Amino acid sequence: MRIAVTSQNFRTITGHAGKSRRFLILEADGVTDPIEIDRLDLPMDLSLHEYHGDDHPLFELQLDAIVTQSAGQGFIQRLSRHGIRVHTTSATDPIEAVNAIAAGTSLPVAAPHDHDHAPDRQRMTLSPDTH
C-alpha cells in the first residue's frame, strides 16, 4: 500500500488535511515497518483547500490512502473520487498509523474536525446590553 501522511513537521501526524502542504509518503505491506519513499513540501497555493484541479501532485502518486488528524467531508469525498481512502486519527506516530492501516487494524478515533476556515483571530461577541 502507498499511504500519504499529513505532517507539517515531517515527524508527526498533523491535522486539517485540506490545508496541509507537507506529506510523508510511505509504502507498507502490513508485515514489516513502512518505508518512507518521498516527502511533499508544497507551496501554499497547492494545498487541496486552495487548489481545485484534478492534476494535484497527490493524485499522481497512486495513493491508496491518506492519514491525518482531521479532514472535512468535502476533502474525504474529493479524495474518494480519486480512489484514495482518508483515515482520520488522534494518533501522532506516522509509522504506527500506517502499520495499523496496512494490517487492517483500527486507529485511535480522531477529534471532531473544526470546520472554521476563517483566519485565526479573536471572535467578538455582543453582550445583551450592547445595541
N, C-alpha and C positions, 0 to 999 in steps of 0.2 A: 504494500500500500504506500502511496505517496500522500503525505499529510503536511499541510502548512499550519504553523502555529503563530498566532498574533503575539509579537514580542517586541515592544518598543525599546527594550534594553538588551535584546538578544540573549537573555538569560532566563527570564520567567514568562509565563503566560500572562498577557495583559488583556484588557477589555476593550469594549466598543469597537468591534471588528470593522464596521463601516468606515471609521475614521483612522484605523490603523494603517501605518505606512511601512512597518517593518515586520517581516515574517521570516521565521526559520522554516526551511523546507527539509523534511525528514522522510526517509524510507524505512518501513518497518514490515516485519514478517510475523510478528506476534510471538516469536520464539527467542530471538536474540535482541539485544538492545538496538533501538533505532539508530540510523546513521544520518547525520546532517549532510545533505548533499548540496545545499545552496542557502543563501540569505538574500532576501529582497529588502532594499532600502529605497523606497520610492519617494519621489517628490510629492509635495502636498496635493498637487492637482491630480495625482493618481490614486488618492485614497478612493475606495469604492463609493464613499459618500459623495465625492465630487465628480468622479469620472463615470460616465454612463454608457460608454461604448462596449461592444462585445469583444473587443480586442485587448482587453486588460491583460497585463503580464501574468496575473494569477491564473487566468483561463488558459494560458498557453503551456502551463506546467503539467498538464494531465493529472491533476489532483483528484484523489478520492474523497478527501475530507479537509476541513479546517477546524482547528481547536482554538477557542477563545473564551474569555471570561464573560463576555456579553455580546449579544447581537440582536438587532431588531428583526421583526418579521419580514420586512422588505429585503433585508440582506439575505436572510435564510432562503426566501423564495427565489431571489435572483441567482444565488449560487446553485440552488437545486435545478434551475433551468440549464445549468452547465454541467450537471451530473456530479456536483460537489456537495457532500453532506456536511452540515455545520454541527459541531458538538460544542455546547457551552458547559462550562465547569467552574467550580471555585478552586480547582487545583491550580498550583503555580509551577510545578515542575514539568517542563515540556516532554522529557524522556518518559516519565511515569505515565503521563496522559496519553501519549502516542502508543506506548506499550499496551495500555488498557484497551484502547480502541482497536488496535491490531489483533489483540487476543479476544476481542468480543466481550470484554467486561465493562461494567458501568463505571462512570466517572462521578466524583462528588458533584452534587447539584450546584448550579450557578445561582448567584444572587439575581433578583429581577433586573431586567435591562432598563436603564434610565433613558427614557425617550426624549429628554430635553436636549435639543440641538442648538440652543442659544449659547452665545459665548458665556464663559464663566463670569458672573457678575452677581452682585448682591441684589436680591429681589426686594422691591419696595412694596409694602402693603399699606393700605389706608386704614386707619383706625375708624371705628364707628362715629367718632366725633368729627372727623375730617369731612369738609364739604367740598 
